[in-house]
Amino acid sequence: MTYGSVTGMKFGYGLLTAQHHPADARSMVDIYREAVEYGVLSERAGLDSVWTSEHHFVDDGYLPSQLPVLAAIAARTERIRLGTGVLLAPLFDPVHLAEDAAVTDLISGGRLILGLGLGWRDEEFEGFGISTKQRAGRIEGIISTLRQAWGDGLTTGDGRYFTYPDLNVTPKPARGAATPIWIGAGGEPAVRRAGRVADGYLGSGASVAALAERAGWVRDEAAKAGRDPHAVEVAVHRVTFAWRDGDAWAKVADAARYMSWKYADMGLARGSTTRNLPGPADAPSPDEVRSRTIVGTPEQVAEEIRAYREALGENGSFVFRGHLPGLDPAVQREAFDILVEAVIPLVNG
């Protein structure tokens, strides 16, 4: 299919997680191939960005390594921005991360957005031998070390969590130390950190009111730090599903609930080797998930998205979280086309 160009509000697509839903008979090879293909489709559709996400030790294979997937998409695209939404920064050594990110950025020709987050699952921190109490300090140390590593001088680290013996970290990404680093967060201190030290902020599932408040924190903190408050990009991703005929929620309900439930399940399950489905009484309920989903006809979905325009600002992005584990592949593809062909023109019309 040939798509038209997208103008007006910027749009992204994701979050590509490569999860293997229990009812999906395809192989993991098929699932990863599909993830890369949606990155390519997103560029062909004229979207501004495509995003991955990350977790570790999850029984459904939730994507643990984002940069290889983005590098694969980069090799088949030319324009679209490629974002980690988000990489769990405290779990990484910043020099190794600087190298991997630089290589991915170079493959893309300078299109990487390195989105970072604090992380929250105890099992992940214990698995990598990192204390959750060090999350905030480590992410700030990682950001400063990344800037060093991508700059012209030698890398010594932040001197607190990371110390290196005058390393010449190579290669450098296409934009050097200006390679964009974003922060994804919900709590005020972490959101304000984006305004102070990052180039962008990515809100996860935030309502219009919540995003407006967080964007205010970002811009306030940027101003306090002597930065241009409107130079920090603001984006939000929401689970979004539009359907032309019949009950849109009936089409997506099971997949949307599985995805939402899995976050609670992965927080509780430790060492699970069996993929499971949510039970009828498990939280969140279908009604709870429905209340957090932008779903309906293209007209209804577009109306909800337009409400984000002021909070996002002139350079902000709305990211369709439309790639859902367990959704029938044919429905997944048609829903993607509806977002591009019907919803985006209605938002920007």
N, C-alpha and C positions, 0 to 999 in steps of 0.2 A: 504494500500500500504506500502511496505517496502522500505525504502530509504537507500542509502549508506552513509558512513561517509563523512564529509566535512573537507578537509584539505586546507591549503594555506590561502588566505585572509579570515578574519572573516566576517561572515554575520549575520545580524539580520533581524527580520520581524516585521511589524506593519504598521502604528501605529493603535492599536486597540482603536477605539473611540466609538463604540456602538451607532452610530448615526442611527436614524430611518428615512430613506429616505421617502419622501412623496409617492413614488410609490411602496414601499415595504409593502406587505400585512401581513407580519409576525408580531407577537407580540414582545414586548420588551423582554419577557422571551426567545423567540427564538433567538433574536439578542445577548443577553448576553451569552446564551449557545454557540452560534457560536464563539463569541469572545474568550471564554475560550478554546474551542476546537482548535482554531488556535494556541493558546499557546502550547497546547499539540502536535499538528502536527509539530510545529516548532522544538520541541525537537526531535521528531521521525525522522525528516528530517536531523538532525545533525547540525542545526543552533546554533550559539553561544549565541544569545540573542533574546528576544521578548520584544516589547515596547508598552506601552499605551500612551494616551495623555489626556488632561483635559481642559474643559471649563465649565462655570457655566451659568445657566439661559438661555439656548439655546433651541429654540422651537423644534428642532429635537432630543433632549435628549442627546446631546454630553456628553460623559462620564464625570461626575463631581467628581468621587471618584475612583482614580486609584488603591489604595492599596488593597481594597477588591478583585478586579479582579485579581491582581497579586497574592494575597494569594490563590485564587481559582485555578489558574494555578499552583502555587507552590505545592499544595496538590496532583496534578496529574502528577508531573514531578520530576526529580531527578538531572538534570545536568544543564539545560539551565539557563543563567542569565536573570534576570527579571528587566526591567528598566522603570522608569517613564520618559516619554519624551515630555513635562516636567511637573512637579508639580509646580503650581504657588505660589512660596514660600512666597511672601509678604502677602498673604491672610491667612496664617496659624499661629497659636500659636506654637512656636518651641518645647515646652515640649510635647504637645499633639501629634505633628508630630513625635517627637522622639519615643514616646511610640508606635504609630501605625506602624511606619517603623520597629521598633525592632521586634514587633510581626510578621509582614509579613516576615522579614528576618529569624526569627527563624523557622517559618513554612517551609520556603524554604531550611533550612539547611545552610544559609549563602550565598544566591545568589542574593540579592537585590542590584541594582544600583539606588540610589536616585538622579534622575536628577531633577534639579531645574531651574526655569526661573523667569524673572521679572514680566511677565504678561503685558497686554497692553490695555485691554478693560475697559473703564470707568465704564460700568454697573457692572462689577464684583467687582471693588474696592468700588464703592458706595454701592453695595449690602452688602458687608462685613464691611463697615465703615472704610476703609483704604484709606489714601491719596496716590495718585499716586506719589506725590513728595517724599515719603519715600521709594520708591521701592528699590533703591540701598542700602540705609543704612539698611533696614530691611533684605534683603537677606544676607548681610554680617553678621548681628547680628544673624540671624537664623543659618547660617553655624557654627559660633563659639559656639552657644548654643547647637546645635546638637552634636558637638564634646565633649562638656562638659558632656551632658546628657548620652552619650554612653561610657564615660570614667569611671575611678574608683572613682573620687571624687564627691563632691556635686555640684549641678547645681545652679549657681547664675545669669546666663544670661550674656548679653554683657554689661550691665550697662547703655545702652543708650535707646534702644527700648524695651528691655526685662530685667526685674529684678525679681528674685525669691528668696524666703527665705531659702536658703540652702536645696534644694530638693534632695532626693535620688531617682533618676528616674530609675525605673525598669520596665521590664527586660532590659538587655543589648542585643544588637544584637550579632550574632555569632562571628563577628570580632571586636566587641567593637567599639572604636573610629576610627578604621581603615576601618569601613564600607564605601564603596566608594560613594562619593558625586560628581556628575557631574553638569555642567552648560551648558544650551542651550541658545544661544544668537547670535545676528548678528552684533550689534554695537561694535566698537573697545573697549571701556572701559569695557563693559560686557564680551566680549571675553577674554580680558586680565585678568579679574578677575578669569576666569577658570584656567589660568596658575599660578596665585598667591595663590589661596586657595582651588582649587578643584582637584579631581583625574581624571577627564575626561572632554572632551568638545564634545557636540553634535550639529552639524550644521544642520539647517533645510533648505532643498532644495537648498543648496549652489552649485554653479557651481564648476568645477575643479579649476578655477582661484580663485574664492572667498574662497574656502576651503583652498587652499594653502596659501593665505594671512592670513586667520584666524589662521591656524595652526602655521604660523610664529609668530603671536602675542602671542599665547598661550605659545609657547616654549621660546620666548624671555622673557616674563614676569616670567615664571618659573625660568629661569636662573637668572634673577635679584633678585628673592626671595631666591636664594640659593638652589633651588630644581633641581632635575634631569629633564631637559626639555623633555626627551624622556620617562619619567615615566608617564606623563599625557596622557591618552588615547585620541585619536581623532576619532570621528565617524561622519558620515553624513547620513541623510536619504533623499532619493529622490523618488518621485512617479515613479514606475517602473512597466512596463507591457510588457511581452513577449508573442508572439502567433506564433504558427508554420505555420498555413495555413491562407491565405487571409490577409485582411487589419487589422493589430493589432489595429490601432488607432480607426477604426470604432467600434471595440468591446468595447473599454474602454472610448471613448470620453465623453459620457454623464455623466458617473460616475465621471470621473476625473474633468470635469467642475463643477459638483455640489459641489464636495469637495472643490475645489479652490474658487468657488463663495461664499460658505457658510462662509468662514472667513471674507470676505468683508461684507456680509449680517449681520453676528452676531455683527460686529462692529457698524453697523448703526441701526439695529432693536433693540428696547428696549421694554421689556414687551410683546413680540410677543407670542401668544399662538397657532398660525397656521403655520404648515409646508408648505413651498412653494418651487417652482422650479425657477431657473433663467429664466428670459425672454430673447428673442432673442437678445435684444440690451444691456442687462446687462453685465457689466464687471466682470471678464475678459472674453474676447471672446474665442471661441473654438481655434482659432489660437494662442492666447496668452498662453492658457493652454497647447496646444500641444508643444509649444516651451520650456516649463518648465518640460516636461515629458520625461522620458527615455522609449521609446516605439518602438517596431519593432519585427523582428525575434530574436530568441535567439542569433544568431551571432551578430546582430546589437546592441542588448542590452549589451551583454558581452563586446563588443568593447568600449562602452561608460563607462562602469563600470571600466574596466582596467585602464582608464585614471586617476582614483582617487588613484591608488596604492601609488604613491610617496607622495602625500599630506597626506594620512592617516598614512604612516609610517609602521614600522614592526608590531606594535601591534594595528593598527587601524581597524575599522569595517565599512562596508557598510551595511546600513539598508534599506531593500526593503520596501518602503511604498507602499504596494500592496493590503492592505485591504481597499476597497473603498465602502462607503455607496452607495447603489443603483445598484451595480454590481450584475448581476444574480448569485445566489449562485453556480450554476454549472460551470459558467465561472470563478468565483472567485477561486474555487477549482482547476480547470484545470490550471489556470494561476499560482497558487502556485506550483503545481507539475512541471510545465515547468521551473520555476525559479530554483527549486532544482535539477531537473534531467538534464536540458540542459544548463541553463545559468551559474550556478556555476562551473560545470566542464570546460566550455569554458573559464571562467575567470582564473581559476587556472591551466588550462592545459598547 
